[in-house]
Every structure is written in C-alpha cells, then in structure tokens.
Amino acid sequence: MKNKRIELLAPAGSMANLKAAVSKGADAVYLGMKDFSARSSATNFDNQELKHAIDICKSNNVKLYLTMNTLVKNKELQSFFDQLSVAYSCGIDAIILQEIYFIDLIKNNFPDLRVHVSTQAGVMNSEHAKLLSNANRITLARELTEPEIINIRKNTSRELEMFCHGALCVCVSGQCLFSSFLGGRSGNRGKCARPCRKQYNGRYYLSTRELSLIKEIPKIINTGVNSVKIEGRMRTPRYVATATSIYRKAIDSYYENGHGVDSKDLELLNKIFTREFTKGWFNNSKDIINAEFSSAKTEKIREHYHVDSKHYSCKRNNVTVKVPEFSISKNIDKQLLVKVYSKKDAILASEAGADIIYFDIFNDDFRSVKKEIKCKLFASIPQLVFDKDIQLIKQKLKENKPDGVLLGNIGLLNEVLEYKIHLNYNINVFNELSLEFLNAKGIIPLLSPELSIRDMALFQNKDCAVFVHGKIKLMTLRHHIKKGILSDSKGNFNVEPTYNGTDIFNEKEMGLLSKASHLVKAGFNRLYIDTERNVSEIVKAYRNILDGRKIDDKNLKKDYVLGWAYRGVL
C-alpha cells in the first residue's frame, strides 16, 4: 500500500500545545481527555475544551485523534464508552486505543469513527498487523528497524504509523510493570513514575536518549508508512511548535525536491529539549541508552500561536453504548499451570501435581521432557517475535508437537490455531470484555497481575488463569544488557537474557501462598506458577490450595512478596 502523502501527527497535551501544532503545520493532532489517557499527567481536555479543540482543528483542516489508550478495569467500562460517546458527538476523527478487543464493539456502535491501535499494543510483526485487520491504523512498536517496517508494510493493507521524534521507553510499550510494582502507578494506565530514569549501580542503565529521525524522513516516506508521530504531550508549546515546524519543512522538502533541513534547524531541535539524540532501532542504533546522563533541560519561552477558529457543528447523532452483561462461567476444571526452566524442574513439577507445564519452545530438552512427564506440556513462545522468527517458531512447533501453547506474542495467534492456546500475562487482559472476546475463540488468558485480588473477584466470568506465584517480570527490552543485578534504594533487580532481548525481574518472587485460597473460593480454578526455586515444595503447596486443603506457609512466605495482590494499581 503506497502513500499519497505522509501525515505529520503532533502532540497536544494542552490547548496551548494544540494551537502550537496547528499553527506550525501539523496534519493531525492527538490528545487525551481527563480519563483513559496514557499521559494522565498532561493537562488534557474536558468536554468543553474538546469542543473548542475540534473547532480549531476543523477550521484549519487538521484531524483530531483522541487517545484512550490505557487498560480499563471492569468497573470503568461504562465510563470508557460514555466518554467516547461524548467525544464522538463532538466530532473526533479517530480513537487511539490499547484495548484491541474493544474494536468490534466500537465499530458496531460508531461506524464512521476510525480506530487506531496504540503503540501500547506492541505490534512488531506482520502477523500481528494482519490480526488487526478490523482497525484502520496501527501504530508500530518503537523497536522496529527500517527493513522490519518495510516487511510489515508489504504484508498489511492497514495504515501504519511510527514515531519519528521524542522520548523513548527502554521497555517495549505495554510490557512495563516496573512503575506499578514499585509504587502502584501503572504505565499501562498512564501514570508511569519513570523508574527507567533512575540510577542503578550508580549509572543510568535504563535511560534512553531522545529519538530524532529528522534526517531519515526520505527513508521513512519510502518505507510506505502513512503517518509520522512526534511524542511530547507533556512538553512545552515551544517544543511542539519547533518540532512540528521542522518536521513539516523536512516532509514538504521531500515532496517538492527541496534541500531538507539545515544545521540551524537541527540546532533548534537540540536546543528545545536536550537529552542527546539517537536514531533508535530504525537504523539499529547502538547508542539508544546513555548510562552517564539522564536529566534533560527544556527551553521555556512563552509564545502566542495564532490559529483560526470557527464554530463546528457535528452532524453525528448521540450514541449510547451499553456494556454487555457478562456470562457466569461454570464447571471449569481445576488446573495447576506451572512454567519451569529446566528438565529437572519439569519432572519435579509433574510429580508434585502440575496439570500443565509450560516449557521454552527453544529448549533442547523439550521432546525428552514431553516423554518423561505425566501431565500435559505446552510450548512457551516468547514475547519479542519479529518476522524473521515466525518460520523458526512454526518449525519448532512441528518438531516438538506440544499439547498446547503459551503465547507471549499475540501476533502468532493465527499460526497456532491447531493447538490449545493460553495467553501469557504480558498480553494485558484487564477486563471481562477482553476475556469474553478471547473465550469466544477458545483461548484461555492469564489475567494481568496488575489486578488486585479484589479486582479479580469482581469478574463474573472465571474462564481464565491467575498468576499466584513466581518471577515478576518488570520489563522486557529489545536491548541486550549484560546478565547481572541492578540495585537502587528500592531493592535488587535481576537482569536476564531472553529471546531477542533482555528481561528484568524483581529479585524476590511473588508468593500469595495461603492467600491464593481467596481466589479459589471466588471461583478461579486455574492457578499459574512461574518459578525455578523450590519447585517441588511450591507446586505441592498450591496443589493443596487448589484442592481446598489448608497449608502452613509460615516458613515460606518470608521469602516472597505480595506484588499487586492487595493494592492493585491506580
């Protein structure tokens, strides 16, 4: 799918920023309202301000996209659709969302509203893009190289959007639990406390430079993406105005055979916000992280940006969306699901009472484990899967013949339909609307561990699994960081190589132990364990809990933490 002309999409974290973006040549702006925005610390817009923002945009032939790209709890579902209904009646052009399972409901109720999938959904391969054929546009993960973007472009007819400038997350978007684990402020719900900008072992091992692809605009346009996006809803109007005007110049110059940006433009970009620039993964840069420097300075100059504004009367009818009633699940067999990392532990888990064992699809012992254990063996498929990996994974599945799969990357869904499918907790199933969508396809997900026991107990449908014990993965990075321990005042964090990148875990594992009985009493019959410590003892303990027997966990629980079990996340 070839572009007509690439769109320049600018951030509007406030009315002043919106005016700056519009006055400097943005084709479209994206903004959030008071709730459900992944930048909750931005000023954001109330109902009246949104109407004024739409007046400005329509008067200047600029599109307005509303970000509602956070995870949504059950009790918030009606509020989510009520807010969308108000915004729709005001005249927004598109919604940007992370909850991909909402797309059909939105399309059915708002047929002329475009749906854009957020970068929070972590789309990093062609199969994932094809899976989202009901969306109008997909914002790609920021971890993709130029050839990987070109390949996805070849394999989907959906519009594609990519970031071209601004702050980067070191963790794959939508996969970071670090902030919420430390203080309950979930990055998946727009409240990130930015632990990546802190020092560990006296250095900034997780702090990234600023993305700047201004010199790569010709290459980006030639990839066939439809839109380039400037990050910065929490930046100043001056920042938005400068970045927008310079990227406008670069794009127009490409189409008009001009000379592009000059040294003065680059100097201006550097001056408005300094944290050093990187080209990121687009050209497979090795300079994304700067371990020596994290803080940044911004140029605070107050300017007035003039824009025309005429009253816009939206012709849409008001829409009332009623969240459907959820079914009460019945007769779910009790299952203890255990992820292990060695052949020895797989055998121990099986003997101790596991019903299903998850084992790495790439582990050389997979077939011998399958022969020696007495329970089912599912293949654990990694989170970071790019187009180059898909054929290899399919080959491994053919060779190993697992009883099912534990998917860490939902993009592979159509590649594993012949197997029983479980989804790992990084897929972020947060509410019953998402759960029922997946259940209808015969898929069993693990609920997000960011949900508290109280949040989970409110689910009517229990046809899922819950994480009760084990390794707490706080970050997944495409970056390769040396195996070891990162330490700060909050504690120690284990750095472990993983397929295509690095995982960061809390040093202490989560362990609900006897408290997991509350979940069993609430009707959750699938408990998930992910551990390589005391496997036999731990599996036996949870087998007893699942079967309704009491356990004495006094000597065990001192070695574990409760994670999000009681506080949940904001």
C-alpha positions as CSV (number, residue, x, y, z in Angstrom):
1,M,0.0,0.0,0.0
2,K,1.7,3.2,-1.2
3,N,1.2,6.6,0.5
4,K,-0.4,9.6,-1.2
5,R,1.5,11.9,1.2
6,I,2.7,11.1,4.6
7,E,0.8,12.6,7.6
8,L,2.6,14.7,10.3
9,L,1.0,13.9,13.6
10,A,1.8,16.2,16.5
11,P,1.1,16.0,20.3
12,A,-1.4,18.3,22.0
13,G,-1.2,17.9,25.8
14,S,-2.9,21.2,26.4
15,M,-4.8,23.9,24.5
16,A,-1.6,25.9,24.1
17,N,0.2,22.9,22.6
18,L,-2.7,22.2,20.2
19,K,-2.5,25.8,18.9
20,A,1.2,25.5,18.5
21,A,0.9,22.3,16.5
22,V,-1.9,23.6,14.3
23,S,-0.2,26.9,13.6
24,K,3.1,25.1,12.6
25,G,1.7,22.8,10.0
26,A,0.5,19.6,11.7
27,D,-1.8,17.5,9.5
28,A,-3.3,15.9,12.6
29,V,-3.0,16.2,16.4
30,Y,-3.5,13.6,19.2
31,L,-4.8,14.5,22.7
32,G,-6.3,12.9,25.7
33,M,-9.3,13.8,27.9
34,K,-9.2,13.6,31.7
35,D,-9.5,9.8,31.9
36,F,-8.1,6.8,29.9
37,S,-5.1,8.7,28.5
38,A,-1.6,7.2,28.6
39,R,-0.3,10.7,29.6
40,S,-2.5,11.4,32.6
41,S,0.0,14.0,33.9
42,A,-0.6,16.1,30.8
43,T,-3.1,19.0,31.1
44,N,-5.6,17.1,28.9
45,F,-9.1,18.2,27.9
46,D,-12.5,18.3,29.5
47,N,-15.7,18.2,27.4
48,Q,-15.9,21.9,26.7
49,E,-12.2,22.2,25.9
50,L,-12.5,19.2,23.5
51,K,-15.3,21.0,21.6
52,H,-13.1,24.1,21.3
53,A,-10.1,21.9,20.2
54,I,-12.3,20.4,17.4
55,D,-13.4,23.9,16.3
56,I,-9.8,24.9,15.9
57,C,-8.8,21.7,14.0
58,K,-11.8,21.7,11.7
59,S,-11.2,25.4,10.9
60,N,-7.7,24.6,9.8
61,N,-8.3,21.3,8.0
62,V,-6.4,19.4,10.8
63,K,-7.6,16.0,12.0
64,L,-8.0,15.3,15.8
65,Y,-7.3,11.8,17.3
66,L,-8.4,11.0,20.8
67,T,-6.1,8.8,22.9
68,M,-8.0,6.4,25.1
69,N,-5.1,4.0,25.2
70,T,-4.9,2.8,28.8
71,L,-6.0,-0.6,30.2
72,V,-9.6,-0.5,31.6
73,K,-10.9,-2.2,34.7
74,N,-14.4,-3.8,34.8
75,K,-15.9,-1.0,36.9
76,E,-14.6,1.6,34.4
77,L,-16.0,0.0,31.2
78,Q,-19.2,2.0,31.1
79,S,-17.3,5.3,31.9
80,F,-14.9,4.5,29.0
81,F,-17.7,4.2,26.5
82,D,-19.6,7.2,27.9
83,Q,-16.5,9.3,27.4
84,L,-16.1,8.0,23.9
85,S,-19.7,8.8,23.1
86,V,-19.3,12.4,24.2
87,A,-16.1,12.8,22.1
88,Y,-17.7,11.1,19.1
89,S,-20.7,13.5,19.2
90,C,-18.2,16.4,19.4
91,G,-16.6,15.3,16.1
92,I,-13.3,13.5,16.8
93,D,-11.8,11.8,13.7
94,A,-10.3,8.7,15.4
95,I,-9.8,7.0,18.7
96,I,-6.3,5.6,19.6
97,L,-6.6,2.6,21.9
98,Q,-4.6,-0.2,23.5
99,E,-7.6,-2.5,24.2
100,I,-7.7,-4.2,20.9
101,Y,-10.7,-6.4,22.0
102,F,-12.9,-3.3,22.0
103,I,-12.5,-2.6,18.3
104,D,-15.6,-4.6,17.1
105,L,-17.8,-3.0,19.7
106,I,-16.6,0.4,18.8
107,K,-17.0,-0.2,15.0
108,N,-20.6,-1.6,15.6
109,N,-21.7,1.5,17.6
110,F,-19.6,4.2,15.9
111,P,-19.4,3.0,12.3
112,D,-17.9,6.2,10.9
113,L,-15.2,6.5,13.6
114,R,-11.7,5.5,12.7
115,V,-9.9,3.2,15.1
116,H,-6.2,3.5,15.5
117,V,-4.2,0.8,17.5
118,S,-1.8,2.4,20.0
119,T,1.9,1.6,20.2
120,Q,0.9,0.2,23.7
121,A,-0.3,-2.9,21.8
122,G,3.3,-3.7,20.9
123,V,2.7,-4.6,17.2
124,M,6.2,-5.8,16.0
125,N,5.5,-8.4,13.3
126,S,3.4,-8.8,10.1
127,E,1.1,-11.5,11.6
128,H,0.1,-9.2,14.5
129,A,-0.6,-6.4,12.0
130,K,-2.8,-8.8,9.9
131,L,-4.6,-9.9,13.0
132,L,-5.8,-6.3,13.5
133,S,-7.5,-6.0,10.1
134,N,-10.6,-4.5,11.8
135,A,-8.6,-1.4,12.8
136,N,-8.0,1.5,10.4
137,R,-4.4,2.2,11.5
138,I,-1.7,0.5,13.5
139,T,1.0,2.4,15.4
140,L,4.0,0.3,15.2
141,A,6.2,-0.7,18.2
142,R,9.2,1.6,18.6
143,E,11.7,-1.3,18.5
144,L,11.5,-1.9,14.7
145,T,14.3,-1.5,12.2
146,E,13.8,0.0,8.8
147,P,13.7,-3.4,7.0
148,E,11.3,-4.8,9.6
149,I,8.9,-1.8,9.0
150,I,9.2,-2.3,5.2
151,N,8.3,-6.0,5.6
152,I,5.2,-5.3,7.7
153,R,4.2,-2.7,5.1
154,K,4.3,-5.4,2.4
155,N,2.1,-7.7,4.4
156,T,-0.8,-5.5,5.5
157,S,-3.2,-3.1,3.9
158,R,-3.8,-1.2,7.2
159,E,-2.5,2.3,7.6
160,L,0.8,2.3,9.5
161,E,2.1,5.0,11.9
162,M,5.5,5.3,13.5
163,F,7.2,7.6,16.0
164,C,9.8,9.9,14.5
165,H,10.8,12.2,17.4
166,G,10.7,12.5,21.2
167,A,11.1,10.4,24.3
168,L,11.6,6.6,24.1
169,C,10.7,3.9,26.5
170,V,13.5,1.4,27.2
171,C,10.9,-1.3,27.7
172,V,8.6,-2.5,24.9
173,S,5.4,-0.4,25.2
174,G,2.6,-2.1,27.1
175,Q,5.1,-4.5,28.7
176,C,6.4,-2.4,31.6
177,L,5.3,-3.3,35.1
178,F,8.3,-1.6,36.9
179,S,6.5,1.6,38.0
180,S,3.3,-0.1,39.2
181,F,5.3,-2.7,41.1
182,L,7.3,-0.1,43.0
183,G,4.6,2.3,43.8
184,G,1.2,1.3,42.2
185,R,1.5,3.8,39.4
186,S,0.9,1.9,36.3
187,G,2.5,2.9,33.0
188,N,-0.3,0.9,31.3
189,R,-2.8,3.3,32.9
190,G,-0.9,6.5,32.1
191,K,0.7,7.0,35.5
192,C,4.3,5.9,35.0
193,A,6.8,7.1,37.6
194,R,9.7,6.6,35.2
195,P,11.9,4.2,37.1
196,C,14.0,3.9,33.9
197,R,15.4,7.4,34.5
198,K,16.9,6.5,37.9
199,Q,20.4,5.3,38.6
200,Y,21.1,1.6,39.2
201,N,24.6,0.6,40.4
202,G,25.5,4.3,40.2
203,R,24.7,4.5,36.4
204,Y,21.6,5.1,34.2
205,Y,21.5,1.7,32.7
206,L,17.9,2.1,31.6
207,S,17.8,5.7,30.4
208,T,17.4,6.3,26.7
209,R,18.4,9.2,24.5
210,E,15.7,11.1,22.6
211,L,14.6,9.8,19.3
212,S,15.2,12.0,16.3
213,L,14.7,10.8,12.8
214,I,14.6,14.2,11.1
215,K,17.5,13.2,8.8
216,E,15.7,9.9,7.9
217,I,12.5,11.4,6.6
218,P,13.1,10.4,3.0
219,K,13.8,6.8,4.1
220,I,10.7,6.8,6.3
221,I,8.5,8.0,3.5
222,N,9.9,5.3,1.2
223,T,9.0,2.6,3.7
224,G,5.4,3.3,2.9
225,V,4.2,4.2,6.4
226,N,1.2,6.6,6.4
227,S,2.0,8.8,9.4
228,V,5.0,10.0,11.4
229,K,4.3,10.9,15.0
230,I,6.0,13.4,17.3
231,E,6.0,12.3,21.0
232,G,5.5,15.1,23.6
233,R,2.1,15.6,25.2
234,M,3.9,16.6,28.4
235,R,6.3,19.1,26.7
236,T,6.0,22.8,26.3
237,P,4.2,24.7,23.5
238,R,7.6,25.9,22.3
239,Y,8.8,22.3,21.9
240,V,5.7,21.3,20.0
241,A,5.9,24.3,17.7
242,T,9.6,23.9,16.9
243,A,9.4,20.1,16.3
244,T,6.3,20.4,14.2
245,S,7.6,23.2,12.0
246,I,11.0,21.4,11.4
247,Y,9.4,18.1,10.5
248,R,6.9,19.9,8.3
249,K,9.8,21.5,6.5
250,A,11.5,18.1,6.0
251,I,8.4,16.4,4.7
252,D,7.5,19.2,2.3
253,S,11.0,19.4,1.1
254,Y,11.0,15.7,0.2
255,Y,7.9,16.1,-2.0
256,E,9.0,19.4,-3.5
257,N,12.6,18.3,-4.2
258,G,13.9,20.9,-1.8
259,H,17.0,20.9,0.3
260,G,15.6,19.5,3.5
261,V,16.6,20.7,7.0
262,D,19.8,22.6,7.6
263,S,22.2,22.9,10.5
264,K,20.2,25.7,12.1
265,D,17.1,23.5,12.2
266,L,19.0,20.7,13.8
267,E,20.4,23.2,16.4
268,L,16.9,24.4,17.2
269,L,15.6,20.8,17.7
270,N,18.5,20.1,20.0
271,K,18.0,23.4,21.9
272,I,14.3,23.0,22.8
273,F,14.9,19.7,24.7
274,T,18.3,18.3,25.4
275,R,18.9,14.6,26.2
276,E,21.1,13.8,23.2
277,F,19.6,12.2,20.1
278,T,19.5,8.7,18.7
279,K,18.0,7.2,15.6
280,G,16.8,4.4,17.8
281,W,16.0,1.0,16.3
282,F,15.2,2.5,12.9
283,N,18.8,2.1,11.8
284,N,19.6,-0.5,14.6
285,S,21.5,2.1,16.6
286,K,23.8,1.1,19.3
287,D,23.6,4.4,21.1
288,I,20.0,4.3,22.4
289,I,20.9,4.1,26.0
290,N,23.2,6.7,27.7
291,A,24.3,5.3,31.0
292,E,26.1,8.5,32.0
293,F,23.3,11.0,31.7
294,S,19.5,11.1,32.3
295,S,18.2,14.5,33.1
296,A,17.2,17.0,30.4
297,K,16.8,20.7,30.0
298,T,14.0,22.3,28.1
299,E,13.9,25.8,26.6
300,K,10.9,27.6,28.2
301,I,10.0,30.5,26.0
302,R,6.4,31.8,26.1
303,E,5.0,32.5,22.7
304,H,1.5,33.0,21.4
305,Y,0.4,30.8,18.4
306,H,-2.4,32.3,16.4
307,V,-5.0,29.9,14.9
308,D,-8.4,30.5,13.2
309,S,-11.4,29.1,15.0
310,K,-15.0,28.9,13.7
311,H,-17.8,27.0,15.3
312,Y,-18.1,23.5,14.0
313,S,-21.4,21.7,14.2
314,C,-21.0,18.0,14.3
315,K,-23.7,16.1,12.3
316,R,-23.4,12.9,14.3
317,N,-26.2,11.5,16.5
318,N,-25.6,10.8,20.1
319,V,-24.7,7.2,20.7
320,T,-25.4,5.3,23.9
321,V,-23.3,2.1,24.3
322,K,-24.4,-0.3,26.9
323,V,-21.7,-2.6,28.1
324,P,-23.0,-6.2,27.7
325,E,-23.8,-8.5,30.6
326,F,-21.0,-11.0,31.2
327,S,-21.7,-14.7,31.5
328,I,-21.1,-16.6,34.7
329,S,-18.6,-19.4,34.0
330,K,-19.5,-22.9,35.2
331,N,-17.7,-26.2,35.6
332,I,-14.1,-25.1,35.0
333,D,-11.7,-28.0,35.8
334,K,-9.1,-27.2,38.5
335,Q,-5.7,-26.9,36.8
336,L,-2.3,-26.0,38.2
337,L,-0.3,-24.4,35.5
338,V,3.5,-24.3,36.0
339,K,6.2,-22.6,34.0
340,V,9.7,-24.1,34.5
341,Y,13.1,-23.6,33.0
342,S,14.9,-27.0,33.2
343,K,14.1,-30.6,32.5
344,K,14.7,-31.5,36.2
345,D,12.2,-28.9,37.4
346,A,9.7,-30.1,34.7
347,I,9.8,-33.6,36.1
348,L,9.6,-32.3,39.7
349,A,6.6,-30.1,38.9
350,S,4.8,-33.0,37.2
351,E,5.4,-35.3,40.2
352,A,4.2,-32.6,42.6
353,G,0.8,-32.2,41.0
354,A,1.1,-29.8,38.0
355,D,-1.7,-30.3,35.4
356,I,0.1,-28.4,32.6
357,I,3.7,-27.5,32.3
358,Y,5.0,-24.6,30.2
359,F,8.4,-25.1,28.7
360,D,10.5,-23.0,26.3
361,I,9.8,-24.0,22.7
362,F,13.6,-23.5,22.0
363,N,14.8,-25.7,24.9
364,D,16.8,-28.6,23.5
365,D,15.2,-30.9,26.2
366,F,11.6,-30.2,25.0
367,R,10.9,-33.6,23.4
368,S,12.6,-35.6,26.2
369,V,10.6,-33.7,28.8
370,K,7.4,-34.5,26.9
371,K,8.2,-38.2,27.1
372,E,9.1,-38.2,30.8
373,I,6.4,-36.2,32.5
374,K,2.9,-37.5,33.2
375,C,1.0,-34.2,32.6
376,K,0.5,-32.0,29.5
377,L,3.3,-30.0,28.1
378,F,2.7,-26.6,26.5
379,A,5.3,-24.7,24.4
380,S,6.1,-21.3,25.9
381,I,6.5,-18.8,23.0
382,P,8.5,-15.6,23.7
383,Q,7.2,-12.0,23.8
384,L,9.6,-10.5,21.3
385,V,8.8,-12.1,18.0
386,F,9.8,-10.4,14.7
387,D,9.0,-11.5,11.2
388,K,12.4,-13.3,11.0
389,D,11.4,-15.5,13.9
390,I,8.0,-16.8,12.8
391,Q,9.1,-19.5,10.4
392,L,11.5,-20.9,13.0
393,I,8.8,-21.0,15.7
394,K,6.5,-22.8,13.4
395,Q,9.2,-25.3,12.6
396,K,9.9,-25.9,16.3
397,L,6.2,-26.5,17.0
398,K,6.1,-29.0,14.2
399,E,9.1,-30.8,15.6
400,N,8.2,-30.7,19.3
401,K,4.4,-31.5,18.9
402,P,3.3,-29.7,22.2
403,D,-0.1,-30.3,23.8
404,G,-0.7,-26.5,23.5
405,V,1.0,-23.2,23.6
406,L,1.5,-20.3,26.0
407,L,1.7,-17.3,23.7
408,G,3.8,-14.3,24.7
409,N,3.1,-12.5,21.4
410,I,-0.5,-12.5,20.3
411,G,0.6,-11.8,16.7
412,L,1.2,-15.6,16.3
413,L,-2.4,-16.4,17.1
414,N,-3.4,-17.5,13.6
415,E,-0.2,-19.6,13.4
416,V,-1.1,-21.8,16.3
417,L,-4.9,-22.4,15.9
418,E,-4.4,-26.1,15.8
419,Y,-3.2,-26.1,19.4
420,K,-4.9,-25.3,22.8
421,I,-4.0,-21.6,23.3
422,H,-3.2,-19.9,26.5
423,L,-2.0,-16.3,26.6
424,N,0.7,-15.1,28.9
425,Y,0.0,-12.2,31.3
426,N,2.0,-9.7,29.3
427,I,-0.9,-9.7,26.8
428,N,-2.7,-7.5,29.4
429,V,-6.2,-8.9,29.8
430,F,-7.7,-6.5,32.3
431,N,-11.5,-6.8,32.0
432,E,-14.3,-9.2,31.1
433,L,-14.9,-7.6,27.7
434,S,-11.4,-8.7,26.7
435,L,-11.8,-12.0,28.4
436,E,-15.1,-12.9,26.7
437,F,-13.7,-11.9,23.3
438,L,-10.9,-14.4,23.8
439,N,-13.0,-17.1,25.3
440,A,-15.3,-17.0,22.2
441,K,-12.2,-18.1,20.2
442,G,-11.4,-20.9,22.7
443,I,-8.5,-19.0,24.2
444,I,-7.6,-19.0,27.9
445,P,-5.6,-15.9,29.0
446,L,-3.7,-15.2,32.2
447,L,-5.2,-12.1,33.8
448,S,-2.9,-9.1,34.2
449,P,-1.0,-9.3,37.6
450,E,-1.7,-5.6,38.0
451,L,-5.2,-6.5,39.0
452,S,-5.7,-6.9,42.8
453,I,-7.5,-9.9,44.3
454,R,-10.5,-7.6,44.8
455,D,-10.4,-6.5,41.2
456,M,-10.3,-10.2,40.0
457,A,-13.0,-11.3,42.4
458,L,-15.4,-8.9,40.6
459,F,-15.1,-11.0,37.4
460,Q,-18.3,-12.9,36.7
461,N,-16.5,-15.0,34.1
462,K,-13.7,-17.0,35.6
463,D,-12.6,-18.8,32.4
464,C,-9.0,-17.7,32.7
465,A,-5.9,-18.2,34.8
466,V,-4.5,-16.1,37.6
467,F,-0.8,-15.5,38.5
468,V,-0.3,-16.6,42.1
469,H,3.4,-17.3,42.4
470,G,6.8,-16.7,40.9
471,K,9.1,-14.5,38.9
472,I,7.8,-11.0,38.5
473,K,8.8,-9.7,35.1
474,L,9.1,-5.9,35.4
475,M,10.4,-5.1,31.9
476,T,11.1,-6.7,28.5
477,L,13.7,-4.9,26.4
478,R,14.9,-5.5,22.9
479,H,18.2,-4.1,24.1
480,H,20.8,-6.6,25.2
481,I,22.0,-5.8,28.7
482,K,24.6,-8.0,30.5
483,K,23.3,-10.6,32.9
484,G,23.6,-9.4,36.5
485,I,21.9,-7.4,39.2
486,L,20.7,-3.8,39.1
487,S,20.4,-2.2,42.6
488,D,18.9,1.0,43.9
489,S,17.3,2.2,47.2
490,K,14.2,0.2,46.5
491,G,16.0,-3.2,46.1
492,N,17.7,-5.5,43.6
493,F,16.5,-6.4,40.1
494,N,17.8,-9.4,38.2
495,V,18.8,-8.9,34.5
496,E,18.4,-12.0,32.4
497,P,19.0,-12.5,28.7
498,T,15.9,-13.6,26.8
499,Y,14.9,-14.4,23.2
500,N,15.7,-11.3,21.2
501,G,16.4,-9.1,24.2
502,T,16.5,-8.8,28.0
503,D,14.1,-9.3,30.8
504,I,14.3,-7.6,34.2
505,F,12.8,-9.3,37.2
506,N,12.3,-8.3,40.8
507,E,14.8,-10.2,42.9
508,K,12.1,-11.6,45.2
509,E,9.4,-13.7,43.7
510,M,5.7,-13.1,44.3
511,G,4.0,-15.6,46.5
512,L,0.4,-15.4,47.5
513,L,0.6,-18.9,49.1
514,S,-2.4,-19.3,51.5
515,K,-3.9,-16.0,50.3
516,A,-4.5,-17.7,47.0
517,S,-7.3,-19.5,48.6
518,H,-9.4,-16.3,48.3
519,L,-9.1,-16.6,44.6
520,V,-10.1,-20.3,44.6
521,K,-13.1,-19.5,46.8
522,A,-14.0,-16.8,44.3
523,G,-14.2,-19.4,41.6
524,F,-10.8,-19.2,39.9
525,N,-9.8,-22.8,39.2
526,R,-6.6,-22.2,37.2
527,L,-3.6,-21.0,39.2
528,Y,-0.3,-20.1,37.4
529,I,3.2,-20.5,38.9
530,D,6.4,-19.3,37.2
531,T,9.4,-20.3,39.2
532,E,12.8,-22.0,39.3
533,R,13.1,-22.0,43.1
534,N,11.9,-24.8,45.4
535,V,9.7,-26.2,42.6
536,S,8.5,-29.4,44.2
537,E,7.6,-27.7,47.5
538,I,5.9,-24.7,45.9
539,V,3.9,-26.9,43.4
540,K,2.7,-29.2,46.3
541,A,1.6,-26.2,48.3
542,Y,-0.5,-24.7,45.5
543,R,-1.9,-28.2,44.6
544,N,-3.2,-28.4,48.2
545,I,-4.7,-24.8,48.0
546,L,-6.4,-25.6,44.7
547,D,-7.8,-28.8,46.1
548,G,-9.2,-27.0,49.1
549,R,-6.7,-28.2,51.7
550,K,-5.1,-25.8,54.2
551,I,-1.3,-25.2,54.2
552,D,1.2,-23.9,56.7
553,D,3.1,-21.2,54.9
554,K,4.8,-19.5,57.9
555,N,8.3,-20.7,56.8
556,L,7.7,-19.9,53.2
557,K,6.1,-16.5,52.9
558,K,9.0,-14.6,54.4
559,D,10.9,-15.2,51.2
560,Y,8.2,-13.8,48.9
561,V,6.4,-10.5,48.2
562,L,2.7,-10.0,47.6
563,G,3.1,-7.9,44.4
564,W,-0.1,-6.2,43.3
565,A,-2.4,-8.7,45.2
566,Y,-3.9,-6.2,47.6
567,R,-3.1,-2.7,46.4
568,G,-3.6,-3.3,42.6
569,V,-2.8,-0.2,40.6
570,L,-4.1,3.4,40.2
